[in-house]
Amino acid sequence: MKKLITFLLVLSMALGLGACGGETVPAETTVTTAATEPDRGPSSPILYRVTDQEGHVSYLLGAVHMGTEEMYPLPSYVMDAYEASDILAVECEGPDTPQEEQQMWQCGQLSDGVQIQDLLSPETYQAAKRILEETDSYDPAFEQCKPIVWQLTIEELIVRKSEADTALGVDNHMMELARQDGTPIYEIEPVQEHYRYMGDLSMELQCLLLENTVASYRDPYVTRSKGYLCELWAQGNEPYLSTIIATDLEQVEDEQERALYQEYQDVIMAQRDDNMTRYAMEALASGETVFICVGLAHVIGEGAMVDQLTQAGYTVERVGA
């Protein structure tokens, strides 16, 4: 059961929840351009063309929020769609200003004098603090941060131990390309809204997520899962990816724990699926061609964007399959 919960967490962070960090792609990384793109790259990611009844077109790329060098350059069908688009839309680009950094920080702060030790078991607190200290990541300011801040920080440390790198995430790659060629970037979720989703999770759920992340930090299975998910994304095997995204939470035996993970699915996944789908509809109605790059878990599967757009009468076609 612990393996299931751990994999669900790895999956949702990699394919669903963007880091919204705007990390710079390392200088040695090849950023795909029309000039450098070969006939077909080494990956076959899931890309859709969405058309409304007026003939307006947008593209929908299911991203992974971390990556490896082997995923690039992107194949020509992805670049052709990007080059045909007027705007790049991502989950979140910032924070870009001191004000946005402050908003992000506030979303992660505890209030009323509560400190992290008041919420966690002594064992979890000491284990989490030890991880941060041994990686030179600890700061006394963490003591006033919500458990989700600790969890996301340790999650990033797990990624650093793996073959993957958040700086090589597909959304970061596309944003770097847009900055280079001047394509406008639109944030579907502004910084404050993006981090509010995480900060508004119940404290019980935040503590559970942190507890499981701490417990899995030294688990080689979790580290390997990062690179494995990047490989799955590159293969573009939609039926298989849809199956693992739809992992049945009924397998979680503890009723209270199952309810908490359902809260995560409702807040982090389902609510955001709805918001991203509404944006896609608005983008199509605008008449501009928009290249939408969001986490794959928001794109495929029951209730996700492709499902909702299809049910609403839009023509949704897989490109490059």
N, C-alpha and C positions, 0 to 999 in steps of 0.2 A: 504493500500500500504506500509506503514512503516513496518508493520509486515512482509511482503514479503521480503523487502530489508534486514531487520534485520536477518531473518531466512536464507537467501542466504549467508549472511556474516558468520553467525555461522556455517553453513554447510560447506562452502569452507575452513574455518580455521580448522575445526575439521577433515574433511575427505580428504582435498586436500593438504593444505600447511603445511608441517612439521615445527616444531619450530626450529629444528636443534640445540637444546641446549645441548643434551647429558646429560640431568638431571639424577642424580643417583636415582635408585629405592630405596625407603625407606627400612631400614633394616628389618622392621616388615612385609614387603610385601613378599609373597611366590613367588620366581622365579621358574617357572616350569622347571623340569628336567625329564629325562627319568625315574629316580628312584622314583620321587615323583608324577608323573602323574597318576591319576586314569584312569579307563577305559574310562570315558567321563567326561569332565569338564562341568561347568554350561553354557558355551557359545557355539554357533555354527557359528563361523565366516566364511566369504566367502574365500575359498581357491581353487586355480586352479592348475592343473597339465598341463604343456605345453610341448608338444613333437614335435620335428622336424622330417624331413623325414629320418634322420640318426638314429633316436631312442634316441637322447639325450633329457634329461628331466630337466626341472627347475620347481620351484613352485612359485606361485604368491599369496601372502596374502594381501588382502585389509585391511589396518589398519585404526584405528582412533587414532589421535594424542593426545588424552587424555583418561583417563580411570577411572574405579572404582574398588574397591577390588572384587566386585561381578563378574567381568569378568575373574578372574583367580581362579584356574589354567586353562590353555588352554586345549581344548579337545585333545584326543590322536591322532586324525588324523592330527592335526597341528604339534604336537610334532614328530610324525613318519616322516612326510615330512622334518621337520627341521633336525632330526637326520640323515636322508638319504642324506643331502646336504653337499657340501664341503665348501660353502661360504655363508655368510649372506650379502645381498645387501640391503641398505637403502637409503632413499633420501639424508640424510646428517647426519654425525656423530658429527662433531666438533662444535665449535672450540676447538682444542686441544693444540695449541701452541700460544705464544704471537703474532707471525706473523699472524696467522689466526684470532685472536681476533682483531688485528689492521685492517685487511682486512674487517672483518665484520663491524667494527665501521665506516670505511671510506664509505662503501656502504650506511650508514644511515645518512651521514653528508650533510648539506646544504653547498653551496659554494658561493663565491663572496660576502661575508658579509651579506647574507640573513639570517634572523632569522624567527623562527616559527610564531611570531606575524605578520610578513609581509604577511603571506599566509592565515591566518585564520580570520574569523570574531571575533570581541572582545568577543562575547558571547561564541563561541566555545572554544576560547583560554582560557578564564577564567574558563569555566566549566571543561575543560580537566586538567588544572593546579590544580584546586581544588581537583579533583579525585586523582591525583598523590600525592598531599600534605597530604590529609587526610589518605592515605594508606602508608605514609612514603616512597613513591617511587620517589618523585621529586628530581632532581639534576639540578643545574644551567646549566650543559652541555646539558640538553634537549633543551635549547633555540636554539642551533645550529643543532638540529636533524630534519630530514625530518618528515612530518606528519605520514608516515607509521610506524616510530619507536614509536611515541606516540600511534598510533592505536594498534599496537601489544602489547605494554605494558599494555594498558587498557583492551585489550582482555584477556590477562593473568590474570588480576585482576578479571575479570568477572568469569573466570574459577575457581579461588580460592574461590569465593562466592558460587559456585555450589557444587553438589555432586561429580563432576569429578576432576581430578588432572592430569596435563600434565606429571608429573613424572610417572604416571601409564599408559601412552600411550603405545599402542602395540609396536611401533617401539622402544621405550625406554626399554620395557620389553625384547624384543628379543635381543637388543644390550647388555643388562646386562647379559643375558644368554650366549651370544657368548663370552663375556669377561671372564666369569667364566670357560667355557669349552674350550677356546682357538680357537674357530672357527674364521677364518679371516672375518673381516668386510670391505665391499667395499662401498664407497660413490658414488652413481650415480651422485650426484651434489656436487662438492667440495664447501667448505664454501663460497668462494667469488662468485661463480656462483649462489649458492642458494639464497644468499641475494641480488645479482644483480637483480634477477627477481622482487623483491619487490621495491628496490631502483629506478629502471628504470621506474616504473609506472609514468604516467603523474602526475604533481602536482595537477591538478584538481581532478583526481581520488583519490589520496592520501587524499586530504582534504575531499572529500565526504565520504570516508571510515571512517576517523576519526570522522567526524561530526555525522555519524550514530551510531558509537560505543559509543561516548559520550552520545548521546541521549538515547541509550538503556542500559546504565550502571546500572540504578536503576530500570529497567523494570524486574519484576519477571518472565515474559514470557521468556526472554533471558536466565536468570539464569537456569530456568527449562529445557530449550532446550539443555543445555550441557549434563545433565544426560539422557535426552530422547534420544539423538543421540547415547550415549553409549549403551543404551538398544536396540536400533534398530540395532546397529552393532552386538551386542551379539546374537540377534535373527537370523541374517543372512538371512533375508527375501529379497532376491535379487530383485524380481520384484518391491516390494515397495520402496526399497532403490534406485533403478534405476529411479523410477518415481520422487522422491523428488530431486535427483541429477539433473535431467533434467528439473527443474522448468523453465517455459517459461518466458524469459526476456521481451517478448512482453507485459506482464502484467504491466511493468513499463511504465507509461503513458507519463512521460516527455521524450522527444526525446533526449535531451542532456544527461540526467541522464542515459537513456538506453544505449547510446553510450559509456559512461564511464564504465558501468558494462560489456558491451561487451568487452571492452579493458581488463578488469580484467579476463574474461573468456579466452580470446585469449592468454594473456601473462602468467598468473598463472596456467591455466589449460591446454589449447590445446597445447601450445608449449612444456610444460613439459611432457604431455602425449606422444608426438612424441619422445622426448629425452629418456624417460623411455622405450618406446617400442623398440627403436633402441638398447638400452642396453640389453634388454631381448633377442633380436635376437643374439647379439654378445655373450651373456652368453651361449646360446644354442650351437652356433657354436664352442665354446671353448671346448665343451665336458665335462666340469665340471658341476656338479649339483649345481645350485644356488637357494637359498631360497630368493626370492625378497619380501621385506616388504615395501610397499609404501601406501600412502593415498588411501582409497577406491574409492574416486572420480576419481582417475587416473586409476582405474582398471575396473570398470563397467560403462556402459552407452555408448551412441553413440560417436564414435571417440576415446574412451579410449583404454587401452592396450588390453583387451580381444577382443574388436571389431577389432582393427588393426591386432592383431596376427591371428585371425580367417580368416580375409580377405586375409592375406598374405600366407595362406595355412598351418599354424601350427594346430596341434590338441590340442584343449583347452577343458579340462574336469573339471567340478566341483568335488571337493573331499569332502566327508563327508556329502553331502546333503541328 
